[in-house]
C-alpha cells in the first residue's frame, strides 16, 4: 500500500450497495494483460475474460505456496526503504533518475504533463483506474486522489516472510513495477494491508487479473499467501 498499512475491520465484499456491483474496466486500450506483462513495465491491468486466459491465470496462481499469516510485530514502512526511492537495485526502472512514484504515473497515465524543465515530475494526467473502472483527471495539487498501490501490501509481505528478508530484497518488493499500480486514492486506502480473501477491486471484471498480479509478485519473491487468499484468488479465475 502507498499510504496506509495495517487492517483491522474491512467492508464486506459484495455487500448490498457495494460499488463492486457496478461494472467497469479501463477502456483506453492501453491496459495490458498481466499474462503478457510479467515484469510490470507496461501499463495498467487488463481484464482476463476468455476460458483460455482464465486457465492460464489459474496455472499461475497454483504456483503460489501457502502459509499462515504471522504477527505484524516489528513492521515499519521504513524497513522497506525510504518511500519511492530510485536506488532499489534489481528491479525495473531503478536508477533512471526518476523516483518510483513518478515512474508509475508516467507508465500508466495519459495526457501526462511535467513540471517545467523536468521529464520526471508529473503535474497532471488522466488515469484509467483499474480498480474502479473510472477515469480520473489528476493534478499534483490533489496528490492523494491517485495513490500507488502495492498489490501485495508491504505489511502483508512482512507477516508472510519478508520480516526475515535482507533489506535489499524488501526494497525491491516496495519499488518493483510488478507490484505497483496507480489507482483511485480512496479505494487504495480502503484496501489497507488486506489479502484477496478480505479485499478485491470494486470492479468485478478486473478481479481475475488482480489475482494473477498478486500471484506473480508472490511467485517472484517466493512469498507465500494464506490458504484463504489462495482460494479467493483461484475463485476469481473460475477455480
Secondary structure as the mmCIF struct_conf table of DSSP 4:
data_model
#
loop_
_struct_conf.conf_type_id
_struct_conf.id
_struct_conf.beg_label_comp_id
_struct_conf.beg_label_asym_id
_struct_conf.beg_label_seq_id
_struct_conf.end_label_comp_id
_struct_conf.end_label_asym_id
_struct_conf.end_label_seq_id
BEND BEND1 UNK A 3 UNK A 3
BEND BEND2 UNK A 8 UNK A 8
HELX_LH_PP_P HELX_LH_PP_P1 UNK A 11 UNK A 12
TURN_TY1_P TURN_TY1_P1 UNK A 13 UNK A 14
TURN_TY1_P TURN_TY1_P2 UNK A 16 UNK A 17
HELX_RH_3T_P HELX_RH_3T_P1 UNK A 19 UNK A 21
BEND BEND3 UNK A 22 UNK A 22
BEND BEND4 UNK A 28 UNK A 29
STRN STRN1 UNK A 33 UNK A 33
HELX_RH_3T_P HELX_RH_3T_P2 UNK A 34 UNK A 36
TURN_TY1_P TURN_TY1_P3 UNK A 38 UNK A 39
BEND BEND5 UNK A 40 UNK A 40
BEND BEND6 UNK A 42 UNK A 42
BEND BEND7 UNK A 44 UNK A 44
STRN STRN2 UNK A 46 UNK A 46
BEND BEND8 UNK A 50 UNK A 50
HELX_RH_AL_P HELX_RH_AL_P1 UNK A 51 UNK A 62
TURN_TY1_P TURN_TY1_P4 UNK A 63 UNK A 63
STRN STRN3 UNK A 66 UNK A 66
TURN_TY1_P TURN_TY1_P5 UNK A 73 UNK A 74
HELX_RH_3T_P HELX_RH_3T_P3 UNK A 77 UNK A 80
BEND BEND9 UNK A 82 UNK A 82
TURN_TY1_P TURN_TY1_P6 UNK A 83 UNK A 84
BEND BEND10 UNK A 86 UNK A 86
TURN_TY1_P TURN_TY1_P7 UNK A 89 UNK A 90
BEND BEND11 UNK A 91 UNK A 91
TURN_TY1_P TURN_TY1_P8 UNK A 92 UNK A 95
BEND BEND12 UNK A 96 UNK A 98
HELX_RH_AL_P HELX_RH_AL_P2 UNK A 100 UNK A 108
STRN STRN4 UNK A 110 UNK A 114
TURN_TY1_P TURN_TY1_P9 UNK A 116 UNK A 117
BEND BEND13 UNK A 119 UNK A 120
STRN STRN5 UNK A 122 UNK A 128
TURN_TY1_P TURN_TY1_P10 UNK A 130 UNK A 132
STRN STRN6 UNK A 135 UNK A 139
HELX_RH_3T_P HELX_RH_3T_P4 UNK A 140 UNK A 145
STRN STRN7 UNK A 146 UNK A 150
BEND BEND14 UNK A 151 UNK A 152
HELX_RH_AL_P HELX_RH_AL_P3 UNK A 154 UNK A 159
TURN_TY1_P TURN_TY1_P11 UNK A 160 UNK A 161
HELX_RH_3T_P HELX_RH_3T_P5 UNK A 162 UNK A 164
BEND BEND15 UNK A 165 UNK A 165
HELX_RH_AL_P HELX_RH_AL_P4 UNK A 167 UNK A 175
HELX_RH_3T_P HELX_RH_3T_P6 UNK A 177 UNK A 179
STRN STRN8 UNK A 180 UNK A 184
HELX_RH_AL_P HELX_RH_AL_P5 UNK A 185 UNK A 191
TURN_TY1_P TURN_TY1_P12 UNK A 192 UNK A 193
TURN_TY1_P TURN_TY1_P13 UNK A 196 UNK A 198
BEND BEND16 UNK A 202 UNK A 203
HELX_RH_3T_P HELX_RH_3T_P7 UNK A 204 UNK A 206
HELX_RH_AL_P HELX_RH_AL_P6 UNK A 207 UNK A 220
TURN_TY1_P TURN_TY1_P14 UNK A 221 UNK A 222
STRN STRN9 UNK A 225 UNK A 225
HELX_RH_AL_P HELX_RH_AL_P7 UNK A 227 UNK A 236
TURN_TY1_P TURN_TY1_P15 UNK A 237 UNK A 238
#
